[in-house]
Amino acid sequence: MAKQISATDAKNNFGGLLEDVAALGRVDVVRHGRVVAMVLSPRAFEASVAANPAAAQNDVWGKNHMIPPSAARAARMLNRPSTFDEE
């Protein structure tokens, strides 16, 4: 089982998080009692790909953005609020 840390601890001690990932291979980040992220070392990621090569062929990790371009375009702020002070 992977080590679990709170999201606040991950934010406040990012260097320690990276050290734990390097040593353990995987650290789960927990917010309000549920896992919201998993941080994997390259070694652990390659091992998971090697364990399931069929799933790896369908993934596009590192080749494309994780958000489809159409969704990313829709998320952009097209009309800024008039409360910005830019005169």
C-alpha positions, 0 to 999 in steps of 0.5 A, spaced: 500 500 500 502 507 498 503 512 503 498 517 504 499 524 505 494 530 506 493 535 500 495 540 505 501 537 507 503 535 500 503 543 498 506 545 504 512 540 504 513 539 496 520 537 497 518 532 502 513 529 497 518 528 492 523 525 496 517 520 499 515 518 491 523 517 489 524 512 495 517 509 495 515 509 488 508 512 489 504 517 494 497 518 495 494 525 496 488 525 500 483 530 501 477 530 506 478 522 506 478 520 499 484 520 494 484 526 489 491 524 486 497 519 486 504 521 485 508 516 481 516 515 480 518 514 473 520 507 475 513 506 478 510 508 472 514 504 467 512 498 472 505 499 471 505 500 464 510 493 463 504 490 467 499 492 463 501 493 456 494 493 452 492 499 457 499 503 455 497 503 448 491 506 449 494 512 453 497 518 451 501 520 457 506 525 455 504 526 448 498 530 448 494 534 453 490 530 458 484 535 457 481 535 450 482 541 446 475 542 445 474 542 453 480 547 454 477 552 449 471 552 452 474 553 459 477 559 457 475 566 459 472 569 453 469 575 457 473 578 463 468 581 468 468 589 468 471 589 475 478 589 472 481 595 473 485 596 466 484 603 464 
